[in-house]
Amino acid sequence: MSAQAPGLVVGSWTLYGFAIFIVLWRMASRRMLFGSFRKFQLDDYLMMLCVLTFTGVVVSSNKVAVYGSNYADDSEIATWSAQEKANARIGSKLLIVLEECMMTTVWLVKACLLLLYGRLTAGLGESYAVRIVAVYCAVGYVVVQILYFGVWCRPFHAYWEVPVPDDQPQCKTYRHHMITMTAFHVSSDLLMLLIPVPLIARTNLPMQRKVVLCFVFGLGLAVVLVAILNRYYNFTETNSYVFLIWYNGEASTAIMVANIPFSWTLLRKIFSLDAWSVSRKRSQNASAHPTGTTAEDRSTQRHSQYRSLHGLDATESTERITGDKSGHVSLRDLARSGDLSGGKASVRSETTDLERGLEYPGQD
């Protein structure tokens, strides 16, 4: 029955490869930033768990395409052999596994992003918004799970009956489940998108960098779009397995979007972006100030005082807007310093503000 989802095998494993590559890139960047895997933060470990559930999405979706399921017209099921019906029962059980892996994957991604936002908003009014959205996400996950396992299809074993009883269409179509899951999924993603944008708008960053930050955080809109398209095709193409393709697209997009912001450390290392930026800025400052103190020197003096105040030395990472309970270095702190570009201006004055804001090597 793999012909019912043409291109699924190649497409799903290709997307899986891209997503896992970005996750590994993130982990390498974090290892480089922290200096040890033991210093990884909670969201790093949750992302590792997310890889397992994401793998479950890819494997189970491909198996469902092979075995088929009870998602078919009764007239078609009547033509199946006993073996095909047995395969459909197996596929229907795998469909439950797929759905659980999918739900857990997208909600783990939300958890990872909320932990990031929690660090970004430490000490700010937006921290309350993060907590409210976190509670909403947690409630949404629990509600969706309860409805899926205990309400929409009763008795539960009707999920894999072939054919499904006429009075239990939800055991086959998952329509009510899809509606409730999409409502919580999309609404929580949209709420999460509202957190970083005003935060970025209030910083002292140059407009160009604000645009870059908003673009990176705004990538979450891609997840929302794919989720909506997934449901659209699921509802409009009855008894079609095209939703398996969209499931993989949605999960892989969510994984990639959640990990891209953490990729800059290794990217700069490979392409020597720091060295080029510093040399360029020093050359410009040298030309503008052929004698006397350069702007960078003055910036270095200011940031040296700031580092002493907050316990940051010249060997530490430049990615330090966010804070934790031990360091208390947040976006608020650097905003008060009057210059969000620093923390290590004497060494890497042009490093990416995105990374300073996202990759603070503290402990949650």
C-alpha positions in Angstrom: 0.0 0.0 0.0 3.0 2.3 -0.2 1.7 3.6 -3.5 -1.0 5.4 -1.5 1.7 7.9 -0.3 4.0 8.3 -3.3 7.3 10.0 -2.5 6.9 9.4 1.3 10.0 7.3 1.7 12.4 9.6 -0.1 10.7 12.8 1.2 10.4 11.8 4.8 13.9 10.5 5.2 15.4 13.5 3.3 13.6 15.8 5.7 14.7 13.7 8.6 18.3 14.0 7.4 18.1 17.7 7.2 16.5 18.0 10.6 18.9 15.7 12.3 21.9 17.5 10.7 20.7 20.8 12.2 20.2 19.2 15.6 23.7 17.8 15.5 25.0 21.2 14.4 23.2 22.7 17.4 24.7 20.2 19.8 28.2 20.8 18.3 27.7 24.5 18.7 26.5 24.1 22.3 29.4 21.8 23.1 31.8 24.4 21.7 30.1 27.1 23.6 29.9 25.4 27.0 33.1 23.4 26.7 31.4 20.3 28.1 28.3 18.2 27.4 27.7 18.3 31.2 26.9 22.0 31.0 24.1 21.5 28.5 20.8 23.1 29.6 17.4 21.5 30.0 16.2 22.4 26.5 19.2 20.7 25.0 18.3 17.4 26.7 14.6 17.9 25.7 15.7 18.3 22.1 17.6 15.0 22.4 14.3 13.4 23.5 12.5 15.2 20.7 14.9 13.5 18.2 13.6 10.1 19.5 9.9 11.0 19.1 10.7 12.6 15.7 12.3 9.4 14.6 9.2 7.6 15.7 7.1 9.9 13.5 9.2 9.0 10.4 9.4 5.3 11.1 5.8 4.8 12.0 4.5 7.0 9.1 6.4 4.9 6.6 5.2 1.7 8.2 1.6 2.9 8.0 2.1 3.6 4.3 3.3 0.0 3.9 0.6 -1.8 6.0 -2.3 0.6 5.3 -5.0 1.2 7.9 -8.8 1.3 8.4 -8.8 4.7 6.9 -10.7 3.6 3.8 -14.2 3.3 2.5 -16.2 0.3 3.6 -16.8 -0.6 0.0 -13.0 -0.8 -0.5 -12.4 -2.8 2.7 -15.0 -5.3 1.5 -12.7 -6.2 -1.4 -9.7 -6.8 0.8 -8.3 -10.3 1.6 -7.9 -11.6 5.1 -4.2 -10.7 5.0 -4.9 -7.2 3.9 -7.3 -6.7 6.7 -4.7 -8.1 9.2 -2.2 -5.7 7.8 -4.6 -2.8 8.1 -5.1 -3.6 11.8 -1.3 -3.4 12.3 -1.2 -0.2 10.3 -4.1 1.3 12.4 -2.2 0.5 15.6 0.9 2.1 14.1 -1.2 5.1 13.3 -1.8 5.5 17.1 2.0 5.4 17.6 2.4 8.0 14.9 -0.1 10.3 16.4 1.4 10.1 19.8 4.9 10.6 18.5 3.7 13.6 16.5 1.9 15.3 19.4 4.9 14.7 21.7 7.4 16.0 19.1 5.6 19.3 18.5 5.0 19.9 22.2 8.6 19.2 23.1 9.6 21.8 20.6 7.3 24.2 22.3 8.9 23.4 25.7 12.4 24.0 24.3 11.4 27.4 22.9 9.7 28.4 26.1 12.8 27.6 28.1 14.8 29.8 25.7 12.2 32.6 26.1 12.4 32.1 29.8 16.1 32.9 29.8 15.6 35.8 27.4 12.9 37.4 29.6 14.6 36.9 32.9 13.7 39.9 35.1 11.4 41.4 32.5 7.6 41.8 32.4 7.5 39.3 29.5 8.6 36.6 31.9 5.0 36.4 33.1 3.8 36.0 29.6 6.2 33.1 29.1 4.8 31.4 32.2 1.2 31.9 31.1 1.9 30.5 27.6 3.8 27.6 29.2 0.8 26.8 31.4 -1.5 27.0 28.3 0.8 24.7 26.4 0.9 22.2 29.2 -2.9 22.3 29.6 -3.3 21.9 25.9 -1.1 18.8 25.7 -2.9 17.1 28.6 -6.4 18.0 27.2 -5.5 16.7 23.7 -4.1 13.4 25.2 -7.2 12.8 27.4 -9.5 13.5 24.5 -7.5 11.3 22.1 -7.2 8.3 24.4 -10.4 8.5 26.4 -13.1 10.4 24.6 -13.1 10.5 20.8 -13.0 6.8 20.2 -14.9 4.5 22.6 -14.2 1.6 23.0 -10.5 2.3 22.4 -9.9 -0.9 20.4 -12.2 0.5 17.7 -9.2 2.6 16.6 -7.8 -0.6 14.9 -11.0 -2.4 13.9 -11.4 -3.2 10.2 -13.8 -1.9 9.2 -14.6 0.7 11.9 -18.2 0.5 13.2 -20.5 3.0 11.5 -21.4 4.7 14.7 -17.7 5.4 15.5 -16.4 7.5 12.5 -13.9 9.3 14.8 -12.0 6.1 15.2 -11.1 6.2 11.5 -11.1 9.9 10.5 -9.6 11.4 13.8 -11.5 14.5 12.7 -12.5 15.8 16.2 -9.0 15.0 17.5 -7.4 16.9 14.6 -9.6 19.9 15.3 -8.8 20.1 19.0 -5.1 19.4 18.5 -4.7 22.0 15.7 -6.6 24.6 17.8 -4.2 24.2 20.8 -1.1 23.7 18.6 -1.6 26.7 16.3 -2.9 29.1 19.0 0.0 28.3 21.3 2.5 28.8 18.5 1.0 32.1 17.7 1.1 33.2 21.3 4.8 32.1 21.5 5.6 34.3 18.5 4.3 37.3 20.3 6.9 37.0 23.1 10.2 37.8 21.4 9.1 40.4 18.9 8.3 43.2 21.3 11.4 42.2 23.3 13.6 42.7 20.3 11.9 45.9 19.3 12.9 47.5 22.7 16.6 46.7 22.4 19.3 49.1 21.4 20.3 46.8 18.5 20.8 48.2 15.0 17.7 47.9 12.8 19.4 45.4 10.6 20.1 43.0 13.5 16.6 43.5 14.8 15.2 42.4 11.4 17.5 39.3 11.5 16.3 38.4 15.0 12.7 38.9 14.1 13.2 36.8 11.0 14.7 33.9 12.9 12.0 33.9 15.6 9.4 34.5 13.0 10.3 31.2 11.3 7.8 29.7 13.7 5.2 31.0 11.3 6.4 28.3 8.9 5.4 25.6 11.5 2.0 27.2 11.8 1.6 27.3 8.0 2.6 23.6 7.6 0.3 22.6 10.4 -2.7 24.3 8.8 -1.8 22.8 5.4 -1.6 19.4 7.0 -5.1 19.7 8.4 -6.4 21.1 5.2 -5.3 18.1 3.1 -6.3 15.7 5.9 -9.9 17.1 5.8 -10.3 17.7 2.1 -8.7 14.5 0.7 -10.8 11.8 2.3 -9.3 8.4 2.7 -6.0 9.7 1.3 -2.6 9.0 2.9 -1.1 12.4 1.8 -1.4 13.5 5.4 1.6 11.2 6.2 3.8 13.4 4.0 2.5 16.5 5.7 3.1 15.0 9.2 6.8 14.5 8.3 6.9 18.0 6.9 5.4 19.5 10.0 7.6 17.7 12.4 10.8 18.3 10.5 10.0 22.0 10.1 9.4 22.4 13.8 12.7 20.6 14.6 14.7 22.8 12.2 13.1 26.1 13.3 13.8 25.3 17.0 17.4 24.5 16.4 18.5 27.1 13.8 18.9 29.9 16.5 21.6 27.8 18.3 23.7 27.1 15.2 25.8 30.3 15.1 28.7 29.3 17.2 29.9 26.5 14.9 29.0 28.5 11.9 31.2 31.4 12.9 34.0 29.0 13.8 33.9 27.2 10.4 33.8 30.4 8.4 36.0 32.5 10.7 33.3 35.2 10.9 34.7 36.6 14.1 38.2 37.2 12.8 36.9 38.8 9.6 34.5 41.1 11.5 37.0 42.2 14.1 39.7 42.9 11.6 37.2 44.9 9.5 35.9 46.9 12.3 39.4 47.6 13.7 40.5 48.7 10.3 37.5 51.1 10.1 38.2 52.4 13.6 41.8 52.8 12.8 41.0 54.9 9.8 38.5 57.0 11.6 40.9 57.5 14.6 44.4 57.5 13.3 45.6 58.9 16.6 44.1 58.6 20.0 41.6 56.2 21.4 39.3 54.4 19.0 35.6 53.8 19.5 36.3 50.1 20.1 38.8 50.9 22.8 36.3 53.1 24.6 33.7 50.3 24.2 36.2 47.8 25.6 36.7 50.0 28.7 33.0 50.2 29.2 32.4 46.5 28.8 35.4 45.6 30.9 33.7 47.4 33.8 30.4 45.6 33.0 32.1 42.2 32.9 33.7 42.9 36.3 30.3 43.8 37.7 28.7 40.6 36.5 31.5 38.2 36.8 32.2 37.8 33.1 35.8 37.5 32.0 37.5 37.8 28.6 37.5 34.1 28.0 33.8 33.6 28.2 31.4 33.3 25.4 30.0 36.4 23.6 26.5 34.9 23.5 25.3 36.3 26.8 22.2 38.3 26.9 20.2 35.5 28.5 20.6 34.5 32.1 20.0 31.9 34.7 19.7 31.6 38.4 23.4 31.5 38.9 24.6 34.2 36.5 21.7 36.7 36.4 22.9 38.0 33.1 19.9 38.8 31.0 18.7 40.9 28.1 17.6 43.4 30.8 21.2 43.6 32.2 22.8 44.3 28.9 20.1 46.8 28.0 20.9 48.7 31.1 24.6 48.8 30.2 23.6 51.0 27.2 25.1 48.8 24.5 23.7 45.4 23.6 26.6 44.6 21.3 29.1 43.9 24.0 30.0 41.6 26.8 33.3 40.9 25.0 33.8 43.8 22.6 37.5 43.9 22.9 37.7 40.4 21.4 34.7 39.9 19.2 33.0 43.3 18.8 31.0 42.2 15.7 29.8 38.8 16.8 26.1 38.0 16.2 23.7 39.5 18.7 21.5 36.6 18.1 24.0 34.2 19.6 24.6 36.4 22.6 20.9 36.4 23.2 20.4 32.7 22.8 23.4 30.8 24.0 24.2 31.7 27.5 26.2 28.9 29.1 24.5 28.7 32.4 22.4 26.1 34.2 18.6 26.0 34.2 
